[in-house]
Amino acid sequence: MCQGVNPETNPAQLTPRGMRYQIALVGRRNAGKSSLLNMLVGQQVAIVSDVKGTTTDAVAKAYELQPIGAVTFFDTAGIDDVGMLGKQRVQATRNALYRADLALLVIDEQGLTEHDIQLVDEMTALKLPFVIVFNKMDKRMPATDDLSFCQLNNLPHISVSASKRYGTSQLKQLIAEYMPAELTAKANIAADLYTNGAHILCVVPIDTAAPTGRLILPQVQVLREALDNNAIATVVKESQLQQLLASLVNPPALIISDAQVIKQVASLVPESIPLTTFSTLFARFKGDLSPMVSGANTLDNLTDGSKILICEACSHNVQEDDIGRVKLPNWIRKYSGKDVSFDVLSGHDFPEDLEQYTLVIHCGACMFNRTEMLRRIRECERRNVPITNYGVAISKLQGVLPRIVGPLLTANTRLCSQ
């Protein structure tokens, strides 16, 4: 019997982490966050106890929440935690908020406290949609003053009892209602760059950085999207590209290349064929292409002593020719001719002292959700620090940036004119 996907597997587990909507459960210790998580997913996934501070590290649970789709719920530590470890747990909770698409602020029978109001202010400043969940209604209904506070500030709220499993469907409906529309709307990776049924060509080098036996996630997602749009997708190595193009009766509607071989590919592909890179597509899909292009142009203005931050969304086994830690720094030093230094940061942490950097160069963020990537872009803009991503930066360094972003800018112009 062949081994396939278990039909009983949670569909949300099969969705890439960066494509799931992130929902953070926040509030004071013992407000019932863990009980609420268990109620929402219908399973005992989080430890429930009357002891304050039971939840330390954030508990993540993938779940298929209709009609939204795949989500990840994060049960976090209490925002009122104390002590040295408590401060670290509180910071971890704030980090979870930073990458959340929506938050549930859980309130117990004590009602809204100073800690809760502070969270309301922080989430409002982040422009993070949230729902106030008055838990433990079996013990006490929300106070009139608390309900008035919600109404006066136009804050969505609901009363539930996690321990009694009361209000589950109503809360899920409210979550769906307040999930940002721009996130739940269907987003294109490349499908708006070609017509239904067209032929697209993907150039995928197999080098030491390529994972054994598989493609990297952006390549897989582009190919799956092509199949969903009845496109004909061909995959070749850069060494096969010239031979394949010569054999085609009709040119492909679009060629998408790995950024590391874009100079070679651009020299082989006629100007009449639209050409871009996987990373450039993800600069738009996961964030905002315009500031990424502007950030890449900063590479023209580097000076001796310039400091660049390389950001990796996930940890990985560093290779001798690692793209972020080796190739990009070498290309930048050669391009600029300047004495430039580099720092590398992995995961969800983002530095408080951004102003020390001349430029931030981010990976494609395939493991991040769009909200977290957009917050990083906006934080860089707020601090007046340019930001770009690997693929856009490489295209700039290889002298092909206008051509690579051209198809995406054309698609945006076409969309705006409709």
N, C-alpha and C positions, 0 to 999 in steps of 0.2 A: 504494500500500500504506500503510495507516495505521500510525502509529508507536505501538507498545505496549511493554510490558515485555519485554525480552529474556529468553526462557525459560532462558537459560544464566547469567543474572545470579545472583550469590550471594544467596540469600534473606535472609541477615543484613543485606545492604546495603539491602534494602527495608524493614527494620524500623527505626522511629525510634530515634535514638541513645539516648534516655532509657529505651527499653524493652528494650535489650540488657543482658544480664548482663556485668559487668565483671570480668575476670580479669587480675590483675597478675602478671607474672613478675619476681621480685626476687632479689637475691643479690649476691655480690661480682663484681668485674670478672673476665671470662674464665671464669666458672663454667659457661658454655654456655647462657645464657638465650636468646640469639638462635637458636642451633641448635635449642633445644627448641621455640621458637615455630615455626620452619620445619618441625620434625617433626610438631607438632600439627596444623598446617593443610595439610601436604602440599605446601607451596610455598616458594620461596625469597623470602620477603618481608622478611627482616631480614639485614643484612650480617653475615657471620661472618668473624672474623679472630683471629689469635693475639695481636694487639696489644691491650693493655689499654685500656679506655675507648672502644672503637669505637662503642658506643651512647651517644649524648649525650641528645638529646630522646627522649621515649618514642615508640616505634613502635606504632601502633594497627592492628590487623587484625580486621575483622569476619569472623565465621565462623559457620556453622550447625553447632552441636555437639549431636548427638543423644545422649540423649533430652531434653536441656535446652532446645534451641532456639537463638535468635540470641544470640551473645556477641561481646564485643570483647576480644581479647587485647592487653595492653600490655606490650611489651618495654621494660624500664627500664634506666637507667644503674646501674653498680655502686655498691653502698652504701658501698664502701671507696674511692671516688674521692677524689682529693686536689687541692689548690690552690684558688684562688678560684673558677674555673669548676667545679671538682669539687664544691665545697660547694653551688653552685647546682643541679648535676645531682642530688646526693643529696637536696636539698630537693624537686626535681621528682619523684623516686622516692617520697618520703614522701607527696607530694600524690596520687600515683597510688594509693597504699595507702589513703588517706583515702576515696577514692570507689569502692574495689574491693568487689565482693561476695565474692570469694575470691582468695587469693594462692597462688602456687606459689613456694616458697623453694628455689632451685636451688643445690645443693652440688656442688662438683667433687671431684677426687681428694684434695684436702687435707683433706676432711672438715669437720666443724663447727668454726668458728673463733669468736673473740670477736665479730666483726661479725655472724655468723649468729645467735648466741645473743641478741645485742641486738635483732635483727629479730624473733626469736621473742617476746621480751618486749614489744616494741612492738605486734606484731599481737595478742598476747593481751590487752594493755591496751585495744586498739581493739575487742575482741570480734570480730575478723575471722577467719573460718575460713581455714585454710591447710593445704596439703599440702607436706611436705618431700620434695623430689625429689633423690635422690642420682644425679647425672649421671656420665657417663664411667665406667660400670661395666666398659667394655671395657678400661680402664686399671687400675682398682682397685675392688674391691668395698668397700662401706661398712665402716668399722672397727666392731669389736664395741662399743666405748664409745659410738659415735654411735648405733648401733641401740638400745643400752640406754637412752640418754638419751631417745630417742623413745618407747620402751615405758614407761619410768617416768613420763613426762609425758603419756602417752596422746596422742601426736602421730601422725597418719596419715603414712605415708611409703612410698616406693616407689623401686626402683632401675631406672634406664633408661640407655640410651646414645643420645643424640640424634644423634651422628655416624653411628651404625650403624642408626638408626631402630628400636631395640629398646625395646619396652615402650609403644608408642603407644596401643594399644587399652586396655591395663590402666590407663594414666594417665587416659585419657578416662573410664573407668568410675569411677575414684576421684574425679575432678572432679565428676561427676554425683552421686556418693554424698554428698559433703561440701558441695555447694551448699545454702545455707540453705533449708529447706522452706518458710518463710514467703514466700520470694521466688519459688520455682518453682510454688507453688500459684496457681491462677487467681484473679486479683484483679479486682474489678468497679470500673469507673468510675462508672456509674450504673445498671447492669442490675439491681441488687438493689432499686432503687426503683420498678420497674414489672414487670408480669407479661409473660410471653412473648406476643408479638403485640399488645401495647398500643400506643396512640398517644402519642408524645412530641413536644413542640413546642420547637424551639430558636430563640431570639431572637438574631439576629446583626446588629449595626449595621455599616454600611459607612461608616467615617469615614476621616480622613486617615491613621490608624495601621493601617488594614486593609491587608494585603499585596495588591498588584495581582493580580487574576486567580485568587486562591485564598483558602481559609479558613486560620485558624491551626490549629496542630497539635491542641490540646485539642478544638476543634470537630470536626475530622476524626475523631479517635479516638472521640468520643461517638457520632457518626453511624455509624461502622463497627461499633461495639459494638451499636448498635440493630439494624442489619441482621443481625448474627450471631445476635441473639435474636428475629428475625422481627418486630421492632417496626416500626410505621409512623412514620417520622420526617419532620416537616415543619419547614422552615426559613423564617423570615420576618424582615424588618427590624422594628424597634420601631414604625415608623410604620404598619405593616400589621397589628399585633397585634390591635387592637380589632376591626377588620373581620373578621379570620379567626375570632376567638373567637365573634363574633355569628353566623357562618355555620355553625358546627359543631353537629350534632345532639347529639353527646355530648362532654363536656369531655375534654381530654387527660388522660392518667394522670399526666403530669409536664411541667412547663415549666422549661427550662434557659435562663438568660439570660446574656448578657455582663454582667459586673459594672458596667460604666460606665453602663449604662442601667437598672440594677436599680430605682431609685426610681420611674421612670416605669412600668416593667413591673409592679412590685408594686401600683401604684395602679390598674392595668387588670385585673389577674388576681384573681378572687374568692378569698377565703380558703379556700374548699373545695378549690381545686386546689393540689397540692403545687408549690412553687416553690423553685428554688435557682439557683446560678450555676456556670459552668464552673470558675472558680477555686476555689470551695468544694469541688467534687467532687475537684479535683486536690490540695487541702489534705489530703484523706483518702487519695486514691489514691497520692500520692507521699510522704506523710509520716504525720502524726498530727493529726487534726482538733481534738481537745480542747485541746492547748496553743495551737493557732492561735486558737481562740475566746477563750481566756484572754488571749492576747497582744493581741488586738484591743480587749478591754475596758480595757487599759492606756491607751488613747487618752483615757479619761475623767480620767486623773490627770496629764496633762502640765503642766509648769510652765515659766516663762520659763527658757531655758537648756537645756531638754531637747534631747537629741541623738538623732536617729533614723538608723539605717543602712538604706538601700535596697539590696537584693541582687538582681542580675539574673543569671540562669544563663547567658545568652548575650549576645554583643555584637550590637548592631543599630544601624541608622541612626536617630539621635535626631530625632524630629519636634518641631515647635513645641508641640504639645499632648501630648507624651510622657507616658504614664500614670505611670511611676515617677519621672520627674525633674521633671515639671511639675504634672500634675493632682493626684496624691496629696499632695505638699507643700502645694499651695494649699488643697485640701479640709481637710487636717489643721490648718493655721493658722486657717482660718475656723471649724472645729468647736471648736477649743480656745481660740481667742482669745489664744494665747500666742506668745511669740517662740521658735520652735523651729528648730533648724538640722538640715541633712541632709547625709549623706555617701552616695555611690553607689559600689558595688563590683560589677564584672562578672566572670563566669567562675568558675573553680574556687577562686580564692583566698578565704580567710576570715580575718578579722583576729585577731591574737593578743590585742589589747587590747579585747575585747568589752565589758568592764566600763564603758567610757566611754559606752556607749549606753543610753538609756532603753528603746529598743525596736528590734527588727530586723523589717523588713517585706520579705518575700521574694516574688519572682515565683511563678508557678504551677509552676515547675521542670519544665516539659514536656521540657526537654533534659537533665535530670539523671536518673540512676537513683534508685530509692527509697532505696537504702542511703546515698547521699551526702546526700540530703535529711534522712533520719532522723538521721544523724550531726550535721548542723548543728542540728537541733532539740535533740538530747540535749546537745550542747556548750553551747547557750544555756541549757538547764535547769541544767546543771552550774555555769555561771557566774552563775546567777540573773538572766539577761537575758531578758525576754519576747520571743517571736517570733510573728509572724502572716504571712499572705500578702496579696497585693494584693486579691483578691476578698473575703476575709473582712473585711479592714480597710475596704474601700469599703462593704460592707453595714452595718458598724457606723456609719460616718460618715453613711450615708443613713438610719439609724434602722430598718433592716429585718433586722438580724442574727438575732434569734430565729426569725423566719419562714424565713429562708434556710437555717439549719442544722437546722430542724425535721425535714424529710424524712430527713436522714441520721441524726439521732439516733433517729428512729422505726425506721429500718431496723436500726440497731445493737441496739436493744432487742428487736426481733423476732428477730434472729439469736441473741442471747444466751438467749432463752426457748425456743429449739428444742432 
